Amino acid sequence: MPELPEVETIAAGVHARVHGHRIVRVWTSGKPQTFKSPEPEIVAALTCAHIQSVRRVGKTIVMTLHRNKTSTELLIHLGMTGRLLVSAPEVPLPPHTHAVLTLADLREIRFVDPRRFGRISLHQPEIGCPIHAASSPGWDSTTTLSSKPTSFSGPGREPLTISLADFIALFHPRRTSIKAALLNQSLLHGVGNIYADESLFRAAIRPTRQAAQLTRAELSLLRTSLVKVLRHAIRLGGSSVSDYVDVDGARGFFQLRHRVYRRTGQPCTVCATPIRRITLAGRSTHFCPVCQK
């Protein structure tokens, strides 16, 4: 399943190619597994709308659209095998295409998903959000701010921007394994199996350790390692270990820099001990039994 770097790469690529353009026609496949909002509503909301931006929130691609002074967000979750491509109309339509957004210049934004675990839905930004006295002194619990729409923010915190204090506060109380905690999208959204394993190796932390038992210094190092791994993976276009390709159909290169993920039995890049694989939190987990304590 594409994780934060892969989704970031796709969102940035689509934004660079289509922001500011107008959608003139929308086609959907009629597969109910894919569409979490009614397809007629999706077609109506997107047709004749201008694409203001395409960005990533966690593992979700958020396309912000404007039409008749109304803002709508199209949420696209790639699932395990989803792809979002920008193609010329003469390029043959790939099998398992479930949505096509035709632009005024006739290029097409195509959502392709062979296994249909991906999801497409609408999100309507709401005006006004409650400000609670506990977090904002001087405001009572009924006070609202109505000057700015509240956009889709995802289920958890953003790994690339979370402060050290907030990172420690998020993980220190958790009595699950640190690997399971990293995969919990309600805590940090966007981190999956690949980057949890790789960041834990770089922080020299064994994935089975209880999050609550990690010291502040270890959590600080883990946060630094996670941010470095994610940013490095983004620069290399993500990891192509299965179906992932970018908006042009090109594979990423970070899989060439993996130090533990899917390297079972191969020598550790630091100490040459064979990398071990276990199942943890229902996921394959890779680590060095010597370097990670």
N, C-alpha and C positions, 0 to 999 in steps of 0.2 A: 504494500500500500504506500503511495507517495506520502512522504513526510514533509516537514516544514521547508527544507531546502528545495525539494522538487516542486512543491506547490508555489513557493516564492518565485522560482525560475519561470514557471508557466505563467503565473499572474503578471509578472513584469514583462514577459515577452508579448503577451496578448495586449497589455496596456500600451506598449510602445507602438504596436501595429494598428490598433483600432480606436484609441481614445479620440473623442471629437467627431467620430463618424456616426452616421445615422443608420439605424436598422430599418429596412423597408419591407422585409418579409420574414416570417418565422414558420418553420416546419418542425413538427414533433412526431415521434414514432408511434405514440399511442401505447407504449409499454408502461403500465401503472407502477412497476417497481421503481422506475427512474424518476417519476414526477411526484413530488410531495405536495405540490400545489396543482389545482386543476389545470389541465393543459389549455383550455380556452382562456383562462385568466392569464396564463403566462404569455400566450400569443397576443392577447389584447394589451397587456402592459408593455410589451417589448416593441410591437409594431409602431414605426414612426418615432421611436424614442432615440435620443442622442446618448452615446456612451460617454459619460463624464470621466470615469476611471475604472480600472480593474486592479484590485489589490488582494493581498492574502490576509486572512484572519485565521490563525491556527492552521488547520488543514483545509480550510474552506476558501474558495475563490469568490470574491465579492465584486460583482459588476454593478456600478452605480449608474442609473439611467435617469434622464430627464425628459419629460414630455408635458407640454401645457403647464409649465411651472410646478409640476408634480415630480417628486423624487421617488424612485423605486429601486430596490436592490435585488439582483438576481444572485442567488446563492448556488454555487456549484461545488459539490463534494465529489472527488474523483473515485472514491471507493478503492478497490484493489486494482482495477484494470482500466479506469477511465482516462481518456485523453482529451485535451482541448486544443484544437488545431485551427490555424488561420490559413485558408487555402484559396487559390484561384479557382473560379468556377469550372475550368476545364479539367482540373485534377479529379480523377474518378472518386466517387464517394466511397469511403471505406465501408466494409461490412460492419454491422452492429452500430451504425450511426443512429443516434436517438434524437438529436436536435440540430437544426441548421438555422443560423441567423444570417440572413443575406443583407449585406451592407449596400449603401447607395452606389458604391463603386463596383458592385457585383462580387466582391470577395465574400467568402463565407467563413463564419465561425462555426466549427463543427464539434459536437460532443460525441465521442465514440467510446463505447463501453461494452466489450464482449460479455462480461459476466454479470452486468447490470447490478453491481453493488453501489454504483455511483448514484447521487441524488441531485435533483434540480428543484429549487423552490423559490418563491418570492418572499421578500421581507420588506415591509413597509415601514420606513423610519418614522418614529413617533415624535411629535413635538412635546417637549416638556418631560422632565424626569424628576422624581422626588428627591429632595435633599434632606437628609436626616440630621437631626440636631447632634447626634453622636459623632458624625463625621464632619459636620460643618457648623461650628458654633455660631449662634445668632439666628439660625434658621429653625423653625419648628418642623414637625414631621409632615405637615400638610403643604409646605412650601414647594413650589415647582419653578423651574426655569423653563421658559418657553422660547428662548431666542435661537435655539439650534436643534435640529433634528437629532435623535439618538440613533446612530447607525448600528448595524450588526457588530457585536463585539466578541462573540464566541463564548465558549463555556468556561475558559480558564484564563490564566495570566499569560502574557506574551514573553517567551523565553529570551528574546533578544534585547528586551528593554527593562525587564524586572530588576529592581534594585537589590543589592546584597541583603539589606535588612528584610525586605519582603520575601526574598528567596529563602532565607533562614527561617522566617516565621511560617512560611508555607510548608516546609519539609520537616522541621525539627519536631513537631508534635506527632508525626506519623509513625505508627507502630508496624507498618507493613515494610517489606523490603524496599530498599532505595530504588531498585529497578522497577518494581510495581508502582511506586510513587511517581517516578518519572513518566510512566506510561499513562497515568491517570489524567485524562484530558480536562477534568474539572479543576485540576491544580495548574499545570502548565499545558497549554494546548499547542499541538504541532509536533511534539517529540514522540517518536515511535521507536521501534525495536533497534533499527540501525544506529541512530544517534544516541540512544540511551547507552547501548553497549560501548560505542566508541568514546563517549565522554567519560564514562565510568573508568575505562581503561586509562585514559589520559590523566584522570584524577587519582589513579592508583587505589580505587575503592572497589571492593568486591561487591558484585550486584546483590548478593544474598543478605548483606548487612541491613539491619533495621535502620530506617531513616532516623528514628529518634535517638539512636546511639552514635550518630555521626557528630563530631565536634564542629564548632563554628568554623575552625580553620579548614576542615575537610569539606564542609558545605560551601565555603568561599571558593576553594579550589575547584569543586565540582561545577559551580556556576561559571567560573572563568573558562573551564575546559569545555563546557557545553556551548557557550557563546562562540568560542574559537572554532569548534568543530562545525557548528551550524554555518558560520560565516565562510569558512573554508569550503564547505560543501556547496554553498550558494555560488561562490566564485567559480567552481568547477562544474556548475550546471546540475548538481544533484548526483544521486547514485542510481545507476541503471543496473539493478540486479534481477529485474523481471520484465515487466511490460512498460516501464516508465520511459517516455520520450518528451522532449520539450515541444514548444508550440510549432516548431518547424519539422518535428519528427526526428530530431537528433537525440542521441543518447548522452547522458551525463558521464562524468569522469571520476567522481569522488570514490567510486568503488575500487579504483586503483590505489587509493590511499587508506583503505580499511586496514586496521591493525588487529582487530579481533573478529569482527562480524563475518560469519561464514568462512572462517579460517580454521575450522576444527581440525586438530592434529598437526597443523602447520606450526613452525617455530615462532615464538614470540619475537617481535621485532626488537625487543630490548634485551631479554635474557635467554632466548632460544628455547625456553620450555614450551612443549606443545600446548596449543590453545585448547581449552576444554569447552564443551557444549553441554548445557543442562536445560531443563525446562523449568521456568520460573514465571509465576503469574500467568500460566498458560501459554507462554511464548518461549521460543528458542532463545537461549542466552549464552553469549560467548565471552570468555574472560581468560586471563592468564592467572593460574593458581599461585604463581610466585610474586608477580609484580603487584597484584591487587590484593590488598589485605582487608 
